[in-house]
């Protein structure tokens, strides 16, 4: 029943979002078919020479001048494409679960996968007079994370607060992907805000797929009563896959700094949003299968907080460049399933099941408008 409700919510949200998005786009395109910046004859200012017209203050020239300094996109350049490179730091995705049997300690096991790696991607965006819509995709550069994978266990039923098994290993991020679609609405004029401050509510869907291999590790036994030496774990030990769906709603703002400092064409761009999150992950312990597949699965839901701030400088009428700091905090709870096809095990429980992620990144980007 819980799964049916969850997927019903996901399906309904997605359908509503795309119906609204398509309706907005269609209505705006129809509305703008006949739009233009035609200067009425009575607005033309003539000099002493009737053959010479001063149109420096005409709507068309004002729009082009404002576009050149980055205040807002020109009507004849509604599309933009942005390419970027992103570096994650102090970032991970993790999960843990409790003991389904007495003494029900939480956690029983915790696994932490670092994701300090390089990513690259791009975004397409279409600007309309009242709103804009965009789509973004990115992929990782397959590489080793600069931090170690960690696996901790609290298995002793008497001293269950003492960690008695601990392992570290190298962590390799396999080809992984992220995507986002969103739409925002211009409300600055409705709120009578100054022209140098653009405020917009934003809504969209964010998707993340992450895949890791832990390999070449060592397992230790840190309990004070243990005399067992560290045990090497050569080769691939764990294959982990994780998917997050974010359904987010928030606010973003663009602050044109030219109004207040003598640095033309510089803008500050910020966004803050909250998302309902649906998560799924699978974990295969490659050296614990005993000739079969030893799998665990987690299905969770929760929330995510996303914040970003960046600077962008308009280099020409068509080209901008900038950098951005981005942070996502994900917290979710749900159910854990353990399967082992050799021993016929298929068990599920929800005691102490948590999946969480902290993702901090720095990004450099270049944008082209056309």
C-alpha positions as semicolon CSV with decimal commas, in nm:
position;residue;x (nm);y (nm);z (nm)
1;X;0,000;0,000;0,000
2;X;0,284;0,243;0,086
3;X;0,456;0,170;-0,246
4;X;0,130;0,219;-0,435
5;X;0,074;0,558;-0,272
6;X;0,434;0,663;-0,335
7;X;0,433;0,575;-0,703
8;X;0,086;0,723;-0,746
9;X;0,223;1,051;-0,608
10;X;0,527;1,034;-0,841
11;X;0,311;0,963;-1,146
12;X;0,058;1,237;-1,063
13;X;0,327;1,499;-0,995
14;X;0,510;1,416;-1,320
15;X;0,194;1,429;-1,532
16;X;0,078;1,760;-1,380
17;X;0,422;1,915;-1,422
18;X;0,458;1,822;-1,788
19;X;0,098;1,916;-1,874
20;X;0,148;2,261;-1,719
21;X;0,489;2,294;-1,879
22;X;0,356;2,204;-2,226
23;X;0,056;2,434;-2,187
24;X;0,275;2,726;-2,083
25;X;0,513;2,673;-2,376
26;X;0,234;2,640;-2,631
27;X;0,048;2,945;-2,502
28;X;0,359;3,158;-2,493
29;X;0,473;3,058;-2,842
30;X;0,128;3,141;-2,982
31;X;0,130;3,470;-2,794
32;X;0,471;3,571;-2,924
33;X;0,414;3,486;-3,288
34;X;0,301;3,840;-3,362
35;X;0,514;4,014;-3,100
36;X;0,775;4,259;-3,217
37;X;0,947;4,576;-3,119
38;X;0,810;4,811;-3,385
39;X;0,875;5,178;-3,322
40;X;0,569;5,393;-3,396
41;X;0,632;5,686;-3,625
42;X;0,528;5,935;-3,358
43;X;0,808;5,809;-3,131
44;X;1,081;5,892;-3,385
45;X;1,280;6,204;-3,304
46;X;1,407;6,400;-3,603
47;X;1,713;6,621;-3,602
48;X;1,756;6,927;-3,821
49;X;1,825;6,689;-4,108
50;X;1,495;6,508;-4,171
51;X;1,683;6,220;-4,330
52;X;1,854;6,142;-3,998
53;X;1,655;5,978;-3,716
54;X;1,763;5,954;-3,351
55;X;1,632;5,621;-3,224
56;X;1,875;5,585;-2,934
57;X;1,585;5,582;-2,688
58;X;1,349;5,365;-2,891
59;X;1,218;5,042;-2,734
60;X;1,421;4,827;-2,971
61;X;1,747;5,009;-2,900
62;X;1,678;5,008;-2,526
63;X;1,621;4,633;-2,530
64;X;1,940;4,570;-2,723
65;X;2,137;4,798;-2,492
66;X;1,996;4,632;-2,180
67;X;2,074;4,290;-2,326
68;X;2,432;4,391;-2,391
69;X;2,483;4,479;-2,025
70;X;2,309;4,162;-1,912
71;X;1,988;4,300;-1,763
72;X;1,758;4,061;-1,948
73;X;1,761;3,845;-2,260
74;X;1,681;3,995;-2,594
75;X;1,358;3,897;-2,765
76;X;1,552;3,784;-3,071
77;X;1,779;3,561;-2,858
78;X;1,531;3,352;-2,658
79;X;1,744;3,036;-2,651
80;X;2,055;2,969;-2,448
81;X;2,293;2,678;-2,409
82;X;2,529;2,643;-2,115
83;X;2,826;2,407;-2,085
84;X;2,994;2,345;-1,750
85;X;3,245;2,139;-1,557
86;X;3,174;2,054;-1,193
87;X;3,389;1,924;-0,908
88;X;3,232;1,759;-0,603
89;X;3,410;1,785;-0,268
90;X;3,325;1,665;0,085
91;X;3,044;1,469;-0,081
92;X;2,903;1,123;-0,022
93;X;2,592;0,907;-0,043
94;X;2,533;0,662;0,244
95;X;2,287;0,421;0,396
96;X;2,240;0,228;0,719
97;X;1,994;-0,015;0,874
98;X;1,917;-0,150;1,220
99;X;1,887;-0,500;1,363
100;X;1,544;-0,660;1,302
101;X;1,598;-0,880;1,612
102;X;1,661;-0,795;1,979
103;X;1,827;-0,579;2,098
104;X;1,720;-0,389;1,782
105;X;2,034;-0,175;1,778
106;X;2,051;0,117;1,536
107;X;2,257;0,102;1,329
108;X;2,356;-0,256;1,270
109;X;2,552;-0,163;0,958
110;X;2,648;0,163;0,785
111;X;2,806;0,208;0,440
112;X;2,945;0,539;0,310
113;X;3,035;0,598;-0,057
114;X;3,241;0,910;-0,136
115;X;3,165;1,095;-0,461
116;X;3,447;1,352;-0,480
117;X;3,479;1,340;-0,858
118;X;3,460;1,553;-1,175
119;X;3,140;1,594;-1,375
120;X;3,057;1,771;-1,701
121;X;2,723;1,872;-1,849
122;X;2,505;2,124;-2,024
123;X;2,171;2,302;-2,008
124;X;1,926;2,422;-2,274
125;X;1,688;2,704;-2,178
126;X;1,406;2,887;-2,357
127;X;1,314;3,235;-2,234
128;X;0,966;3,377;-2,276
129;X;0,837;3,715;-2,167
130;X;0,675;3,578;-1,850
131;X;0,863;3,256;-1,775
132;X;1,153;3,035;-1,882
133;X;1,195;2,658;-1,908
134;X;1,509;2,449;-1,917
135;X;1,655;2,099;-1,928
136;X;1,995;1,994;-1,794
137;X;2,199;1,673;-1,820
138;X;2,539;1,583;-1,674
139;X;2,768;1,282;-1,645
140;X;3,065;1,187;-1,435
141;X;3,419;1,132;-1,549
142;X;3,468;0,765;-1,438
143;X;3,743;0,787;-1,178
144;X;3,854;0,704;-0,826
145;X;3,717;0,921;-0,549
146;X;3,985;1,094;-0,343
147;X;3,824;0,961;-0,023
148;X;3,780;0,602;0,098
149;X;3,467;0,390;0,110
150;X;3,377;0,302;0,472
151;X;3,180;0,005;0,606
152;X;3,099;-0,008;0,980
153;X;2,917;-0,280;1,177
154;X;2,783;-0,305;1,534
155;X;2,708;-0,677;1,552
156;X;2,765;-0,764;1,920
157;X;2,425;-0,807;2,087
158;X;2,559;-0,738;2,437
159;X;2,780;-0,438;2,367
160;X;2,585;-0,320;2,067
161;X;2,707;0,041;2,097
162;X;3,066;-0,065;2,023
163;X;3,177;-0,087;1,662
164;X;3,332;-0,432;1,619
165;X;3,388;-0,455;1,241
166;X;3,524;-0,177;1,022
167;X;3,661;-0,170;0,668
168;X;3,795;0,087;0,426
169;X;3,849;0,052;0,052
170;X;3,917;0,250;-0,259
171;X;3,600;0,373;-0,428
172;X;3,554;0,400;-0,803
173;X;3,262;0,597;-0,946
174;X;3,130;0,423;-1,257
175;X;2,947;0,610;-1,538
176;X;2,678;0,803;-1,349
177;X;2,427;1,063;-1,459
178;X;2,209;1,350;-1,340
179;X;1,924;1,535;-1,513
180;X;1,685;1,818;-1,437
181;X;1,387;1,991;-1,597
182;X;1,237;2,306;-1,450
183;X;1,017;2,604;-1,522
184;X;1,022;2,945;-1,350
185;X;0,781;3,239;-1,347
186;X;0,873;3,609;-1,356
187;X;0,696;3,797;-1,074
188;X;0,925;4,097;-1,016
189;X;0,696;4,337;-1,200
190;X;0,393;4,205;-1,014
191;X;0,571;4,277;-0,685
192;X;0,695;4,614;-0,818
193;X;1,057;4,521;-0,747
194;X;1,339;4,731;-0,895
195;X;1,453;4,639;-1,244
196;X;1,793;4,518;-1,124
197;X;1,635;4,243;-0,909
198;X;1,460;3,949;-1,078
199;X;1,270;3,713;-0,846
200;X;1,111;3,392;-0,974
201;X;0,940;3,089;-0,817
202;X;1,072;2,768;-0,973
203;X;0,946;2,407;-0,987
204;X;1,085;2,097;-1,149
205;X;1,215;1,741;-1,132
206;X;1,573;1,637;-1,058
207;X;1,705;1,282;-1,119
208;X;2,031;1,127;-1,003
209;X;2,183;0,789;-1,085
210;X;2,505;0,691;-0,902
211;X;2,707;0,371;-0,938
212;X;3,013;0,271;-0,733
213;X;3,261;-0,012;-0,695
214;X;3,448;-0,052;-0,364
215;X;3,774;-0,241;-0,417
216;X;4,114;-0,329;-0,272
217;X;4,018;-0,274;0,089
218;X;4,114;-0,389;0,435
219;X;3,885;-0,510;0,716
220;X;3,965;-0,443;1,081
221;X;3,820;-0,550;1,415
222;X;3,834;-0,246;1,646
223;X;3,646;-0,388;1,947
224;X;3,864;-0,374;2,261
225;X;3,826;-0,749;2,321
226;X;3,936;-0,845;1,968
227;X;4,287;-0,966;1,882
228;X;4,211;-1,041;1,517
229;X;4,460;-0,886;1,273
230;X;4,346;-0,672;0,977
231;X;4,223;-0,875;0,681
232;X;4,300;-0,766;0,322
233;X;4,010;-0,757;0,075
234;X;4,164;-0,760;-0,274
235;X;3,968;-0,689;-0,591
236;X;3,610;-0,561;-0,620
237;X;3,415;-0,611;-0,298
238;X;3,091;-0,411;-0,328
239;X;2,884;-0,297;-0,627
240;X;2,643;-0,020;-0,529
241;X;2,376;0,155;-0,738
242;X;2,151;0,439;-0,627
243;X;1,871;0,642;-0,784
244;X;1,713;0,959;-0,646
245;X;1,405;1,141;-0,778
246;X;1,358;1,499;-0,652
247;X;1,028;1,685;-0,701
248;X;1,123;2,038;-0,605
249;X;0,969;2,380;-0,550
250;X;1,162;2,693;-0,461
251;X;1,271;3,043;-0,548
252;X;1,555;3,186;-0,753
253;X;1,683;3,541;-0,789
254;X;1,913;3,737;-1,019
255;X;2,077;4,050;-0,881
256;X;2,235;4,284;-1,137
257;X;2,528;4,446;-0,955
258;X;2,591;4,716;-1,214
259;X;2,339;4,935;-1,035
260;X;2,551;4,946;-0,719
261;X;2,915;4,887;-0,813
262;X;3,130;4,999;-1,102
263;X;3,166;4,656;-1,249
264;X;2,945;4,636;-1,558
265;X;2,774;4,319;-1,672
266;X;2,813;4,131;-1,342
267;X;2,520;3,938;-1,194
268;X;2,467;3,731;-0,878
269;X;2,241;3,428;-0,928
270;X;2,090;3,236;-0,633
271;X;1,843;2,952;-0,589
272;X;1,688;2,783;-0,286
273;X;1,444;2,493;-0,314
274;X;1,303;2,199;-0,121
275;X;1,218;1,862;-0,276
276;X;1,018;1,553;-0,195
277;X;1,264;1,267;-0,257
278;X;1,206;0,909;-0,362
279;X;1,514;0,687;-0,342
280;X;1,612;0,332;-0,440
281;X;1,947;0,160;-0,403
282;X;2,096;-0,186;-0,444
283;X;2,412;-0,328;-0,287
284;X;2,581;-0,648;-0,399
285;X;2,848;-0,788;-0,165
286;X;3,068;-0,954;-0,425
287;X;3,283;-1,158;-0,184
288;X;2,997;-1,269;0,045
289;X;2,789;-1,451;-0,213
290;X;2,931;-1,801;-0,154
291;X;2,872;-1,881;-0,519
292;X;2,546;-1,686;-0,546
293;X;2,415;-1,332;-0,524
294;X;2,405;-1,162;-0,184
295;X;2,193;-0,848;-0,235
296;X;2,040;-0,574;-0,024
297;X;1,785;-0,317;-0,141
298;X;1,658;0,003;0,020
299;X;1,344;0,192;-0,076
300;X;1,312;0,525;0,097
301;X;1,145;0,863;0,077
302;X;1,214;1,194;0,245
303;X;1,326;1,545;0,161
304;X;1,612;1,739;0,008
305;X;1,731;2,096;0,054
306;X;1,916;2,254;-0,238
307;X;2,097;2,590;-0,239
308;X;2,322;2,752;-0,497
309;X;2,492;3,088;-0,546
310;X;2,702;3,204;-0,836
311;X;2,847;3,496;-1,030
312;X;2,801;3,551;-1,402
313;X;2,967;3,812;-1,621
314;X;2,830;3,908;-1,962
315;X;3,127;3,905;-2,201
316;X;2,944;3,993;-2,523
317;X;2,585;4,022;-2,639
318;X;2,584;3,645;-2,690
319;X;2,836;3,500;-2,442
320;X;2,849;3,488;-2,061
321;X;3,079;3,304;-1,820
322;X;3,068;3,237;-1,448
323;X;3,114;3,005;-1,156
324;X;2,874;2,861;-0,899
325;X;2,867;2,685;-0,562
326;X;2,600;2,418;-0,522
327;X;2,485;2,210;-0,223
328;X;2,221;1,937;-0,187
329;X;2,127;1,775;0,145
330;X;1,916;1,457;0,119
331;X;1,758;1,272;0,413
332;X;1,521;0,976;0,374
333;X;1,390;0,670;0,558
334;X;1,215;0,352;0,447
335;X;1,256;-0,025;0,421
336;X;1,552;-0,261;0,382
337;X;1,547;-0,596;0,200
338;X;1,810;-0,870;0,225
339;X;1,826;-1,150;-0,032
340;X;2,063;-1,445;-0,072
341;X;1,979;-1,693;-0,346
342;X;2,214;-1,966;-0,217
343;X;2,059;-1,980;0,130
344;X;1,706;-1,890;0,023
345;X;1,695;-1,570;0,229
346;X;1,444;-1,297;0,145
347;X;1,378;-1,073;0,445
348;X;1,255;-0,713;0,480
349;X;1,234;-0,469;0,771
350;X;1,224;-0,096;0,841
351;X;1,404;-0,069;1,175
352;X;1,671;0,202;1,158
353;X;1,669;0,228;0,778
354;X;1,817;0,560;0,665
355;X;1,957;0,680;0,333
356;X;2,123;1,020;0,310
357;X;2,359;1,224;0,097
358;X;2,553;1,549;0,115
359;X;2,664;1,687;-0,221
360;X;2,877;2,003;-0,241
361;X;3,022;2,119;-0,572
362;X;3,204;2,403;-0,748
363;X;3,114;2,468;-1,110
364;X;3,255;2,680;-1,396
365;X;3,029;2,752;-1,693
366;X;3,004;2,927;-2,029
367;X;2,668;3,033;-2,175
368;X;2,579;3,117;-2,535
369;X;2,253;3,296;-2,625
370;X;2,095;3,276;-2,968
